[in-house]
Amino acid sequence: MKTTTYLIPDMSCAHCKARIEKEVARLNGVQVADVPVETKVLTVQFDDQVVDSATIIEAVTEAGYTAEPQ
């Protein structure tokens, strides 16, 4: 299991949080996706044999936000 963080600079509310977490959590191999509104830092625990960072960033982009690896 791997843990990675991403800054989501354009996130601003609880709706954003829910949308991002939902999109990332639905990816096969993702165990945890959490992004507090206060920090705007998405923490993802995932199986890196199943999903990679590029796919996680793509899911955030599809949700309508920007993800910057930390």
CHARMM internal coordinates of N, CA and C (Angstrom, degrees):
IC EDIT
DIST 1 N 1 CA 1.4515
DIST 1 CA 1 C 1.5317
ANGL 1 N 1 CA 1 C 108.25
DIST 1 C 2 N 1.2977
ANGL 1 CA 1 C 2 N 115.70
DIHE 1 N 1 CA 1 C 2 N 136.83
DIST 2 N 2 CA 1.4616
ANGL 1 C 2 N 2 CA 122.38
DIHE 1 CA 1 C 2 N 2 CA -179.15
DIST 2 CA 2 C 1.5297
ANGL 2 N 2 CA 2 C 108.64
DIHE 1 C 2 N 2 CA 2 C -120.13
DIST 2 C 3 N 1.3196
ANGL 2 CA 2 C 3 N 116.85
DIHE 2 N 2 CA 2 C 3 N 146.77
DIST 3 N 3 CA 1.4614
ANGL 2 C 3 N 3 CA 121.86
DIHE 2 CA 2 C 3 N 3 CA 175.84
DIST 3 CA 3 C 1.5240
ANGL 3 N 3 CA 3 C 108.55
DIHE 2 C 3 N 3 CA 3 C -121.06
DIST 3 C 4 N 1.3178
ANGL 3 CA 3 C 4 N 115.97
DIHE 3 N 3 CA 3 C 4 N 129.73
DIST 4 N 4 CA 1.4602
ANGL 3 C 4 N 4 CA 122.17
DIHE 3 CA 3 C 4 N 4 CA 179.73
DIST 4 CA 4 C 1.5220
ANGL 4 N 4 CA 4 C 108.95
DIHE 3 C 4 N 4 CA 4 C -134.14
DIST 4 C 5 N 1.3351
ANGL 4 CA 4 C 5 N 116.30
DIHE 4 N 4 CA 4 C 5 N 150.74
DIST 5 N 5 CA 1.4607
ANGL 4 C 5 N 5 CA 120.35
DIHE 4 CA 4 C 5 N 5 CA 177.67
DIST 5 CA 5 C 1.5278
ANGL 5 N 5 CA 5 C 110.04
DIHE 4 C 5 N 5 CA 5 C -120.46
DIST 5 C 6 N 1.3268
ANGL 5 CA 5 C 6 N 114.06
DIHE 5 N 5 CA 5 C 6 N 150.48
DIST 6 N 6 CA 1.4626
ANGL 5 C 6 N 6 CA 122.36
DIHE 5 CA 5 C 6 N 6 CA -179.92
DIST 6 CA 6 C 1.5190
ANGL 6 N 6 CA 6 C 108.76
DIHE 5 C 6 N 6 CA 6 C -138.06
DIST 6 C 7 N 1.3156
ANGL 6 CA 6 C 7 N 117.53
DIHE 6 N 6 CA 6 C 7 N 135.10
DIST 7 N 7 CA 1.4582
ANGL 6 C 7 N 7 CA 121.51
DIHE 6 CA 6 C 7 N 7 CA 172.77
DIST 7 CA 7 C 1.5232
ANGL 7 N 7 CA 7 C 107.80
DIHE 6 C 7 N 7 CA 7 C -80.75
DIST 7 C 8 N 1.3321
ANGL 7 CA 7 C 8 N 116.02
DIHE 7 N 7 CA 7 C 8 N 132.94
DIST 8 N 8 CA 1.4673
ANGL 7 C 8 N 8 CA 122.27
DIHE 7 CA 7 C 8 N 8 CA 177.06
DIST 8 CA 8 C 1.5304
ANGL 8 N 8 CA 8 C 106.25
DIHE 7 C 8 N 8 CA 8 C -114.70
DIST 8 C 9 N 1.3499
ANGL 8 CA 8 C 9 N 118.34
DIHE 8 N 8 CA 8 C 9 N 81.86
DIST 9 N 9 CA 1.4619
ANGL 8 C 9 N 9 CA 121.47
DIHE 8 CA 8 C 9 N 9 CA -170.81
DIST 9 CA 9 C 1.5241
ANGL 9 N 9 CA 9 C 115.22
DIHE 8 C 9 N 9 CA 9 C -65.00
DIST 9 C 10 N 1.3217
ANGL 9 CA 9 C 10 N 117.77
DIHE 9 N 9 CA 9 C 10 N -26.46
DIST 10 N 10 CA 1.4636
ANGL 9 C 10 N 10 CA 119.96
DIHE 9 CA 9 C 10 N 10 CA -176.68
DIST 10 CA 10 C 1.5208
ANGL 10 N 10 CA 10 C 113.46
DIHE 9 C 10 N 10 CA 10 C -96.02
DIST 10 C 11 N 1.3295
ANGL 10 CA 10 C 11 N 117.66
DIHE 10 N 10 CA 10 C 11 N 13.02
DIST 11 N 11 CA 1.4635
ANGL 10 C 11 N 11 CA 122.66
DIHE 10 CA 10 C 11 N 11 CA 176.40
DIST 11 CA 11 C 1.5234
ANGL 11 N 11 CA 11 C 108.80
DIHE 10 C 11 N 11 CA 11 C -84.14
DIST 11 C 12 N 1.3472
ANGL 11 CA 11 C 12 N 117.60
DIHE 11 N 11 CA 11 C 12 N 136.99
DIST 12 N 12 CA 1.4643
ANGL 11 C 12 N 12 CA 118.19
DIHE 11 CA 11 C 12 N 12 CA -175.78
DIST 12 CA 12 C 1.5266
ANGL 12 N 12 CA 12 C 115.82
DIHE 11 C 12 N 12 CA 12 C -138.67
DIST 12 C 13 N 1.3421
ANGL 12 CA 12 C 13 N 118.82
DIHE 12 N 12 CA 12 C 13 N -7.12
DIST 13 N 13 CA 1.4644
ANGL 12 C 13 N 13 CA 118.01
DIHE 12 CA 12 C 13 N 13 CA -174.12
DIST 13 CA 13 C 1.5257
ANGL 13 N 13 CA 13 C 112.10
DIHE 12 C 13 N 13 CA 13 C -153.78
DIST 13 C 14 N 1.3189
ANGL 13 CA 13 C 14 N 115.18
DIHE 13 N 13 CA 13 C 14 N 175.72
DIST 14 N 14 CA 1.4668
ANGL 13 C 14 N 14 CA 121.00
DIHE 13 CA 13 C 14 N 14 CA -179.63
DIST 14 CA 14 C 1.5263
ANGL 14 N 14 CA 14 C 111.51
DIHE 13 C 14 N 14 CA 14 C -63.95
DIST 14 C 15 N 1.3267
ANGL 14 CA 14 C 15 N 117.88
DIHE 14 N 14 CA 14 C 15 N -32.00
DIST 15 N 15 CA 1.4682
ANGL 14 C 15 N 15 CA 121.06
DIHE 14 CA 14 C 15 N 15 CA 176.83
DIST 15 CA 15 C 1.5317
ANGL 15 N 15 CA 15 C 109.72
DIHE 14 C 15 N 15 CA 15 C -63.41
DIST 15 C 16 N 1.3368
ANGL 15 CA 15 C 16 N 116.09
DIHE 15 N 15 CA 15 C 16 N -43.32
DIST 16 N 16 CA 1.4667
ANGL 15 C 16 N 16 CA 120.83
DIHE 15 CA 15 C 16 N 16 CA 177.43
DIST 16 CA 16 C 1.5255
ANGL 16 N 16 CA 16 C 109.83
DIHE 15 C 16 N 16 CA 16 C -59.08
DIST 16 C 17 N 1.3201
ANGL 16 CA 16 C 17 N 116.26
DIHE 16 N 16 CA 16 C 17 N -47.37
DIST 17 N 17 CA 1.4625
ANGL 16 C 17 N 17 CA 122.72
DIHE 16 CA 16 C 17 N 17 CA -179.95
DIST 17 CA 17 C 1.5236
ANGL 17 N 17 CA 17 C 110.48
DIHE 16 C 17 N 17 CA 17 C -54.67
DIST 17 C 18 N 1.3228
ANGL 17 CA 17 C 18 N 115.77
DIHE 17 N 17 CA 17 C 18 N -50.68
DIST 18 N 18 CA 1.4626
ANGL 17 C 18 N 18 CA 120.80
DIHE 17 CA 17 C 18 N 18 CA -177.28
DIST 18 CA 18 C 1.5328
ANGL 18 N 18 CA 18 C 111.34
DIHE 17 C 18 N 18 CA 18 C -62.99
DIST 18 C 19 N 1.3013
ANGL 18 CA 18 C 19 N 116.51
DIHE 18 N 18 CA 18 C 19 N -42.03
DIST 19 N 19 CA 1.4709
ANGL 18 C 19 N 19 CA 120.20
DIHE 18 CA 18 C 19 N 19 CA -178.01
DIST 19 CA 19 C 1.5303
ANGL 19 N 19 CA 19 C 111.47
DIHE 18 C 19 N 19 CA 19 C -66.08
DIST 19 C 20 N 1.3230
ANGL 19 CA 19 C 20 N 116.52
DIHE 19 N 19 CA 19 C 20 N -44.77
DIST 20 N 20 CA 1.4652
ANGL 19 C 20 N 20 CA 120.75
DIHE 19 CA 19 C 20 N 20 CA -179.71
DIST 20 CA 20 C 1.5180
ANGL 20 N 20 CA 20 C 110.49
DIHE 19 C 20 N 20 CA 20 C -64.95
DIST 20 C 21 N 1.3263
ANGL 20 CA 20 C 21 N 116.87
DIHE 20 N 20 CA 20 C 21 N -48.63
DIST 21 N 21 CA 1.4650
ANGL 20 C 21 N 21 CA 120.76
DIHE 20 CA 20 C 21 N 21 CA -179.43
DIST 21 CA 21 C 1.5319
ANGL 21 N 21 CA 21 C 111.17
DIHE 20 C 21 N 21 CA 21 C -59.92
DIST 21 C 22 N 1.3126
ANGL 21 CA 21 C 22 N 116.90
DIHE 21 N 21 CA 21 C 22 N -40.55
DIST 22 N 22 CA 1.4659
ANGL 21 C 22 N 22 CA 120.60
DIHE 21 CA 21 C 22 N 22 CA -179.97
DIST 22 CA 22 C 1.5236
ANGL 22 N 22 CA 22 C 111.32
DIHE 21 C 22 N 22 CA 22 C -63.91
DIST 22 C 23 N 1.3311
ANGL 22 CA 22 C 23 N 116.77
DIHE 22 N 22 CA 22 C 23 N -46.46
DIST 23 N 23 CA 1.4675
ANGL 22 C 23 N 23 CA 120.77
DIHE 22 CA 22 C 23 N 23 CA -177.91
DIST 23 CA 23 C 1.5249
ANGL 23 N 23 CA 23 C 111.67
DIHE 22 C 23 N 23 CA 23 C -64.51
DIST 23 C 24 N 1.3227
ANGL 23 CA 23 C 24 N 116.81
DIHE 23 N 23 CA 23 C 24 N -42.05
DIST 24 N 24 CA 1.4610
ANGL 23 C 24 N 24 CA 119.95
DIHE 23 CA 23 C 24 N 24 CA -178.16
DIST 24 CA 24 C 1.5267
ANGL 24 N 24 CA 24 C 110.69
DIHE 23 C 24 N 24 CA 24 C -74.09
DIST 24 C 25 N 1.3315
ANGL 24 CA 24 C 25 N 117.51
DIHE 24 N 24 CA 24 C 25 N -41.92
DIST 25 N 25 CA 1.4674
ANGL 24 C 25 N 25 CA 121.61
DIHE 24 CA 24 C 25 N 25 CA -177.62
DIST 25 CA 25 C 1.5338
ANGL 25 N 25 CA 25 C 112.42
DIHE 24 C 25 N 25 CA 25 C -63.78
DIST 25 C 26 N 1.3273
ANGL 25 CA 25 C 26 N 117.65
DIHE 25 N 25 CA 25 C 26 N -25.24
DIST 26 N 26 CA 1.4639
ANGL 25 C 26 N 26 CA 119.99
DIHE 25 CA 25 C 26 N 26 CA -178.74
DIST 26 CA 26 C 1.5275
ANGL 26 N 26 CA 26 C 112.58
DIHE 25 C 26 N 26 CA 26 C -75.52
DIST 26 C 27 N 1.3301
ANGL 26 CA 26 C 27 N 117.64
DIHE 26 N 26 CA 26 C 27 N -12.33
DIST 27 N 27 CA 1.4589
ANGL 26 C 27 N 27 CA 120.88
DIHE 26 CA 26 C 27 N 27 CA 179.84
DIST 27 CA 27 C 1.5213
ANGL 27 N 27 CA 27 C 110.40
DIHE 26 C 27 N 27 CA 27 C -69.30
DIST 27 C 28 N 1.3130
ANGL 27 CA 27 C 28 N 115.45
DIHE 27 N 27 CA 27 C 28 N 135.24
DIST 28 N 28 CA 1.4610
ANGL 27 C 28 N 28 CA 120.81
DIHE 27 CA 27 C 28 N 28 CA 176.71
DIST 28 CA 28 C 1.5257
ANGL 28 N 28 CA 28 C 108.91
DIHE 27 C 28 N 28 CA 28 C -61.84
DIST 28 C 29 N 1.3211
ANGL 28 CA 28 C 29 N 116.96
DIHE 28 N 28 CA 28 C 29 N 127.97
DIST 29 N 29 CA 1.4581
ANGL 28 C 29 N 29 CA 121.99
DIHE 28 CA 28 C 29 N 29 CA 179.40
DIST 29 CA 29 C 1.5094
ANGL 29 N 29 CA 29 C 114.28
DIHE 28 C 29 N 29 CA 29 C 101.65
DIST 29 C 30 N 1.3334
ANGL 29 CA 29 C 30 N 117.70
DIHE 29 N 29 CA 29 C 30 N -14.40
DIST 30 N 30 CA 1.4646
ANGL 29 C 30 N 30 CA 121.01
DIHE 29 CA 29 C 30 N 30 CA 178.51
DIST 30 CA 30 C 1.5248
ANGL 30 N 30 CA 30 C 108.95
DIHE 29 C 30 N 30 CA 30 C -84.86
DIST 30 C 31 N 1.3306
ANGL 30 CA 30 C 31 N 115.63
DIHE 30 N 30 CA 30 C 31 N 126.63
DIST 31 N 31 CA 1.4642
ANGL 30 C 31 N 31 CA 121.26
DIHE 30 CA 30 C 31 N 31 CA 179.07
DIST 31 CA 31 C 1.5208
ANGL 31 N 31 CA 31 C 111.29
DIHE 30 C 31 N 31 CA 31 C -96.73
DIST 31 C 32 N 1.3397
ANGL 31 CA 31 C 32 N 117.21
DIHE 31 N 31 CA 31 C 32 N -41.80
DIST 32 N 32 CA 1.4619
ANGL 31 C 32 N 32 CA 122.22
DIHE 31 CA 31 C 32 N 32 CA -176.72
DIST 32 CA 32 C 1.5221
ANGL 32 N 32 CA 32 C 108.68
DIHE 31 C 32 N 32 CA 32 C -138.55
DIST 32 C 33 N 1.3344
ANGL 32 CA 32 C 33 N 115.86
DIHE 32 N 32 CA 32 C 33 N 136.48
DIST 33 N 33 CA 1.4624
ANGL 32 C 33 N 33 CA 122.59
DIHE 32 CA 32 C 33 N 33 CA 172.51
DIST 33 CA 33 C 1.5228
ANGL 33 N 33 CA 33 C 106.43
DIHE 32 C 33 N 33 CA 33 C -137.39
DIST 33 C 34 N 1.3271
ANGL 33 CA 33 C 34 N 116.68
DIHE 33 N 33 CA 33 C 34 N 114.13
DIST 34 N 34 CA 1.4646
ANGL 33 C 34 N 34 CA 121.09
DIHE 33 CA 33 C 34 N 34 CA -176.90
DIST 34 CA 34 C 1.5227
ANGL 34 N 34 CA 34 C 109.22
DIHE 33 C 34 N 34 CA 34 C -137.65
DIST 34 C 35 N 1.3307
ANGL 34 CA 34 C 35 N 116.05
DIHE 34 N 34 CA 34 C 35 N 129.58
DIST 35 N 35 CA 1.4641
ANGL 34 C 35 N 35 CA 120.83
DIHE 34 CA 34 C 35 N 35 CA 179.22
DIST 35 CA 35 C 1.5272
ANGL 35 N 35 CA 35 C 109.61
DIHE 34 C 35 N 35 CA 35 C -138.50
DIST 35 C 36 N 1.3323
ANGL 35 CA 35 C 36 N 117.83
DIHE 35 N 35 CA 35 C 36 N 96.79
DIST 36 N 36 CA 1.4596
ANGL 35 C 36 N 36 CA 120.57
DIHE 35 CA 35 C 36 N 36 CA 177.39
DIST 36 CA 36 C 1.5312
ANGL 36 N 36 CA 36 C 111.03
DIHE 35 C 36 N 36 CA 36 C -64.58
DIST 36 C 37 N 1.3107
ANGL 36 CA 36 C 37 N 116.14
DIHE 36 N 36 CA 36 C 37 N 138.26
DIST 37 N 37 CA 1.4620
ANGL 36 C 37 N 37 CA 121.25
DIHE 36 CA 36 C 37 N 37 CA 179.87
DIST 37 CA 37 C 1.5272
ANGL 37 N 37 CA 37 C 110.34
DIHE 36 C 37 N 37 CA 37 C -61.01
DIST 37 C 38 N 1.3279
ANGL 37 CA 37 C 38 N 116.51
DIHE 37 N 37 CA 37 C 38 N -36.59
DIST 38 N 38 CA 1.4712
ANGL 37 C 38 N 38 CA 121.42
DIHE 37 CA 37 C 38 N 38 CA -176.10
DIST 38 CA 38 C 1.5264
ANGL 38 N 38 CA 38 C 112.99
DIHE 37 C 38 N 38 CA 38 C -64.25
DIST 38 C 39 N 1.3269
ANGL 38 CA 38 C 39 N 117.33
DIHE 38 N 38 CA 38 C 39 N -38.82
DIST 39 N 39 CA 1.4683
ANGL 38 C 39 N 39 CA 120.19
DIHE 38 CA 38 C 39 N 39 CA -175.59
DIST 39 CA 39 C 1.5222
ANGL 39 N 39 CA 39 C 113.56
DIHE 38 C 39 N 39 CA 39 C -98.22
DIST 39 C 40 N 1.3290
ANGL 39 CA 39 C 40 N 116.84
DIHE 39 N 39 CA 39 C 40 N -24.43
DIST 40 N 40 CA 1.4648
ANGL 39 C 40 N 40 CA 122.63
DIHE 39 CA 39 C 40 N 40 CA -176.38
DIST 40 CA 40 C 1.5281
ANGL 40 N 40 CA 40 C 112.29
DIHE 39 C 40 N 40 CA 40 C 60.53
DIST 40 C 41 N 1.3441
ANGL 40 CA 40 C 41 N 116.29
DIHE 40 N 40 CA 40 C 41 N 26.45
DIST 41 N 41 CA 1.4627
ANGL 40 C 41 N 41 CA 121.10
DIHE 40 CA 40 C 41 N 41 CA 179.93
DIST 41 CA 41 C 1.5284
ANGL 41 N 41 CA 41 C 108.62
DIHE 40 C 41 N 41 CA 41 C -112.47
DIST 41 C 42 N 1.3095
ANGL 41 CA 41 C 42 N 114.98
DIHE 41 N 41 CA 41 C 42 N 114.54
DIST 42 N 42 CA 1.4577
ANGL 41 C 42 N 42 CA 122.16
DIHE 41 CA 41 C 42 N 42 CA 178.05
DIST 42 CA 42 C 1.5230
ANGL 42 N 42 CA 42 C 109.26
DIHE 41 C 42 N 42 CA 42 C -82.42
DIST 42 C 43 N 1.3266
ANGL 42 CA 42 C 43 N 116.26
DIHE 42 N 42 CA 42 C 43 N 124.29
DIST 43 N 43 CA 1.4572
ANGL 42 C 43 N 43 CA 121.99
DIHE 42 CA 42 C 43 N 43 CA 175.16
DIST 43 CA 43 C 1.5249
ANGL 43 N 43 CA 43 C 107.48
DIHE 42 C 43 N 43 CA 43 C -107.88
DIST 43 C 44 N 1.3265
ANGL 43 CA 43 C 44 N 115.71
DIHE 43 N 43 CA 43 C 44 N 126.55
DIST 44 N 44 CA 1.4607
ANGL 43 C 44 N 44 CA 120.71
DIHE 43 CA 43 C 44 N 44 CA -177.95
DIST 44 CA 44 C 1.5318
ANGL 44 N 44 CA 44 C 108.77
DIHE 43 C 44 N 44 CA 44 C -125.49
DIST 44 C 45 N 1.3300
ANGL 44 CA 44 C 45 N 115.51
DIHE 44 N 44 CA 44 C 45 N 126.11
DIST 45 N 45 CA 1.4619
ANGL 44 C 45 N 45 CA 121.32
DIHE 44 CA 44 C 45 N 45 CA 170.54
DIST 45 CA 45 C 1.5214
ANGL 45 N 45 CA 45 C 106.13
DIHE 44 C 45 N 45 CA 45 C -103.87
DIST 45 C 46 N 1.3320
ANGL 45 CA 45 C 46 N 116.01
DIHE 45 N 45 CA 45 C 46 N 126.84
DIST 46 N 46 CA 1.4568
ANGL 45 C 46 N 46 CA 118.91
DIHE 45 CA 45 C 46 N 46 CA -174.61
DIST 46 CA 46 C 1.5219
ANGL 46 N 46 CA 46 C 111.28
DIHE 45 C 46 N 46 CA 46 C -151.91
DIST 46 C 47 N 1.3073
ANGL 46 CA 46 C 47 N 114.52
DIHE 46 N 46 CA 46 C 47 N 161.56
DIST 47 N 47 CA 1.4593
ANGL 46 C 47 N 47 CA 122.55
DIHE 46 CA 46 C 47 N 47 CA 175.49
DIST 47 CA 47 C 1.5219
ANGL 47 N 47 CA 47 C 106.71
DIHE 46 C 47 N 47 CA 47 C -87.78
DIST 47 C 48 N 1.3281
ANGL 47 CA 47 C 48 N 117.00
DIHE 47 N 47 CA 47 C 48 N 109.22
DIST 48 N 48 CA 1.4619
ANGL 47 C 48 N 48 CA 119.72
DIHE 47 CA 47 C 48 N 48 CA -176.12
DIST 48 CA 48 C 1.5292
ANGL 48 N 48 CA 48 C 113.29
DIHE 47 C 48 N 48 CA 48 C -75.21
DIST 48 C 49 N 1.3266
ANGL 48 CA 48 C 49 N 117.26
DIHE 48 N 48 CA 48 C 49 N 1.40
DIST 49 N 49 CA 1.4575
ANGL 48 C 49 N 49 CA 121.16
DIHE 48 CA 48 C 49 N 49 CA 171.43
DIST 49 CA 49 C 1.5331
ANGL 49 N 49 CA 49 C 110.62
DIHE 48 C 49 N 49 CA 49 C -86.82
DIST 49 C 50 N 1.3457
ANGL 49 CA 49 C 50 N 115.70
DIHE 49 N 49 CA 49 C 50 N -13.93
DIST 50 N 50 CA 1.4664
ANGL 49 C 50 N 50 CA 121.44
DIHE 49 CA 49 C 50 N 50 CA -175.48
DIST 50 CA 50 C 1.5298
ANGL 50 N 50 CA 50 C 111.91
DIHE 49 C 50 N 50 CA 50 C -111.47
DIST 50 C 51 N 1.3204
ANGL 50 CA 50 C 51 N 116.78
DIHE 50 N 50 CA 50 C 51 N -39.28
DIST 51 N 51 CA 1.4718
ANGL 50 C 51 N 51 CA 121.48
DIHE 50 CA 50 C 51 N 51 CA -175.94
DIST 51 CA 51 C 1.5322
ANGL 51 N 51 CA 51 C 108.21
DIHE 50 C 51 N 51 CA 51 C -136.99
DIST 51 C 52 N 1.3354
ANGL 51 CA 51 C 52 N 116.32
DIHE 51 N 51 CA 51 C 52 N 149.99
DIST 52 N 52 CA 1.4649
ANGL 51 C 52 N 52 CA 119.28
DIHE 51 CA 51 C 52 N 52 CA 179.44
DIST 52 CA 52 C 1.5278
ANGL 52 N 52 CA 52 C 111.09
DIHE 51 C 52 N 52 CA 52 C -120.49
DIST 52 C 53 N 1.3148
ANGL 52 CA 52 C 53 N 114.83
DIHE 52 N 52 CA 52 C 53 N 172.62
DIST 53 N 53 CA 1.4583
ANGL 52 C 53 N 53 CA 121.17
DIHE 52 CA 52 C 53 N 53 CA -177.02
DIST 53 CA 53 C 1.5282
ANGL 53 N 53 CA 53 C 112.51
DIHE 52 C 53 N 53 CA 53 C -60.51
DIST 53 C 54 N 1.3139
ANGL 53 CA 53 C 54 N 116.90
DIHE 53 N 53 CA 53 C 54 N -37.94
DIST 54 N 54 CA 1.4707
ANGL 53 C 54 N 54 CA 120.45
DIHE 53 CA 53 C 54 N 54 CA 179.75
DIST 54 CA 54 C 1.5212
ANGL 54 N 54 CA 54 C 111.13
DIHE 53 C 54 N 54 CA 54 C -61.28
DIST 54 C 55 N 1.3148
ANGL 54 CA 54 C 55 N 117.08
DIHE 54 N 54 CA 54 C 55 N -38.06
DIST 55 N 55 CA 1.4658
ANGL 54 C 55 N 55 CA 121.38
DIHE 54 CA 54 C 55 N 55 CA 179.23
DIST 55 CA 55 C 1.5232
ANGL 55 N 55 CA 55 C 110.67
DIHE 54 C 55 N 55 CA 55 C -69.07
DIST 55 C 56 N 1.3161
ANGL 55 CA 55 C 56 N 116.88
DIHE 55 N 55 CA 55 C 56 N -37.45
DIST 56 N 56 CA 1.4724
ANGL 55 C 56 N 56 CA 120.95
DIHE 55 CA 55 C 56 N 56 CA 177.37
DIST 56 CA 56 C 1.5247
ANGL 56 N 56 CA 56 C 109.78
DIHE 55 C 56 N 56 CA 56 C -65.09
DIST 56 C 57 N 1.3202
ANGL 56 CA 56 C 57 N 116.96
DIHE 56 N 56 CA 56 C 57 N -45.64
DIST 57 N 57 CA 1.4727
ANGL 56 C 57 N 57 CA 120.94
DIHE 56 CA 56 C 57 N 57 CA 178.10
DIST 57 CA 57 C 1.5226
ANGL 57 N 57 CA 57 C 110.24
DIHE 56 C 57 N 57 CA 57 C -61.32
DIST 57 C 58 N 1.3140
ANGL 57 CA 57 C 58 N 117.59
DIHE 57 N 57 CA 57 C 58 N -40.16
DIST 58 N 58 CA 1.4660
ANGL 57 C 58 N 58 CA 121.82
DIHE 57 CA 57 C 58 N 58 CA 178.34
DIST 58 CA 58 C 1.5317
ANGL 58 N 58 CA 58 C 110.93
DIHE 57 C 58 N 58 CA 58 C -61.91
DIST 58 C 59 N 1.3269
ANGL 58 CA 58 C 59 N 117.36
DIHE 58 N 58 CA 58 C 59 N -40.22
DIST 59 N 59 CA 1.4709
ANGL 58 C 59 N 59 CA 121.18
DIHE 58 CA 58 C 59 N 59 CA 178.74
DIST 59 CA 59 C 1.5251
ANGL 59 N 59 CA 59 C 110.60
DIHE 58 C 59 N 59 CA 59 C -63.78
DIST 59 C 60 N 1.3274
ANGL 59 CA 59 C 60 N 117.17
DIHE 59 N 59 CA 59 C 60 N -40.47
DIST 60 N 60 CA 1.4770
ANGL 59 C 60 N 60 CA 120.78
DIHE 59 CA 59 C 60 N 60 CA 177.67
DIST 60 CA 60 C 1.5258
ANGL 60 N 60 CA 60 C 109.35
DIHE 59 C 60 N 60 CA 60 C -65.05
DIST 60 C 61 N 1.3196
ANGL 60 CA 60 C 61 N 117.05
DIHE 60 N 60 CA 60 C 61 N -41.90
DIST 61 N 61 CA 1.4647
ANGL 60 C 61 N 61 CA 121.68
DIHE 60 CA 60 C 61 N 61 CA 179.01
DIST 61 CA 61 C 1.5288
ANGL 61 N 61 CA 61 C 110.71
DIHE 60 C 61 N 61 CA 61 C -62.64
DIST 61 C 62 N 1.3205
ANGL 61 CA 61 C 62 N 116.60
DIHE 61 N 61 CA 61 C 62 N -42.58
DIST 62 N 62 CA 1.4679
ANGL 61 C 62 N 62 CA 120.81
DIHE 61 CA 61 C 62 N 62 CA 178.10
DIST 62 CA 62 C 1.5289
ANGL 62 N 62 CA 62 C 111.57
DIHE 61 C 62 N 62 CA 62 C -63.76
DIST 62 C 63 N 1.3269
ANGL 62 CA 62 C 63 N 116.73
DIHE 62 N 62 CA 62 C 63 N -27.79
DIST 63 N 63 CA 1.4671
ANGL 62 C 63 N 63 CA 120.54
DIHE 62 CA 62 C 63 N 63 CA 177.12
DIST 63 CA 63 C 1.5293
ANGL 63 N 63 CA 63 C 110.91
DIHE 62 C 63 N 63 CA 63 C -77.20
DIST 63 C 64 N 1.3384
ANGL 63 CA 63 C 64 N 116.58
DIHE 63 N 63 CA 63 C 64 N -10.33
DIST 64 N 64 CA 1.4617
ANGL 63 C 64 N 64 CA 120.53
DIHE 63 CA 63 C 64 N 64 CA 176.62
DIST 64 CA 64 C 1.5237
ANGL 64 N 64 CA 64 C 114.96
DIHE 63 C 64 N 64 CA 64 C 102.05
DIST 64 C 65 N 1.3331
ANGL 64 CA 64 C 65 N 116.90
DIHE 64 N 64 CA 64 C 65 N 18.75
DIST 65 N 65 CA 1.4670
ANGL 64 C 65 N 65 CA 120.68
DIHE 64 CA 64 C 65 N 65 CA -176.33
DIST 65 CA 65 C 1.5236
ANGL 65 N 65 CA 65 C 110.17
DIHE 64 C 65 N 65 CA 65 C -130.05
DIST 65 C 66 N 1.3268
ANGL 65 CA 65 C 66 N 115.08
DIHE 65 N 65 CA 65 C 66 N 171.11
DIST 66 N 66 CA 1.4526
ANGL 65 C 66 N 66 CA 122.32
DIHE 65 CA 65 C 66 N 66 CA 179.13
DIST 66 CA 66 C 1.5221
ANGL 66 N 66 CA 66 C 109.34
DIHE 65 C 66 N 66 CA 66 C -107.11
DIST 66 C 67 N 1.3316
ANGL 66 CA 66 C 67 N 116.90
DIHE 66 N 66 CA 66 C 67 N 136.25
DIST 67 N 67 CA 1.4649
ANGL 66 C 67 N 67 CA 122.05
DIHE 66 CA 66 C 67 N 67 CA 176.92
DIST 67 CA 67 C 1.5143
ANGL 67 N 67 CA 67 C 109.39
DIHE 66 C 67 N 67 CA 67 C -119.32
DIST 67 C 68 N 1.3396
ANGL 67 CA 67 C 68 N 116.14
DIHE 67 N 67 CA 67 C 68 N 125.57
DIST 68 N 68 CA 1.4525
ANGL 67 C 68 N 68 CA 121.65
DIHE 67 CA 67 C 68 N 68 CA 177.66
DIST 68 CA 68 C 1.5214
ANGL 68 N 68 CA 68 C 108.86
DIHE 67 C 68 N 68 CA 68 C -114.81
DIST 68 C 69 N 1.3378
ANGL 68 CA 68 C 69 N 118.55
DIHE 68 N 68 CA 68 C 69 N 116.26
DIST 69 N 69 CA 1.4631
ANGL 68 C 69 N 69 CA 119.99
DIHE 68 CA 68 C 69 N 69 CA 179.20
DIST 69 CA 69 C 1.5219
ANGL 69 N 69 CA 69 C 110.96
DIHE 68 C 69 N 69 CA 69 C -57.59
DIST 69 C 70 N 1.3206
ANGL 69 CA 69 C 70 N 115.78
DIHE 69 N 69 CA 69 C 70 N 142.99
DIST 70 N 70 CA 1.4739
ANGL 69 C 70 N 70 CA 120.34
DIHE 69 CA 69 C 70 N 70 CA -179.82
DIST 70 CA 70 C 1.4861
ANGL 70 N 70 CA 70 C 110.47
DIHE 69 C 70 N 70 CA 70 C -104.61
END
COOR INIT
IC SEED 1 N 1 CA 1 C
IC BUILD
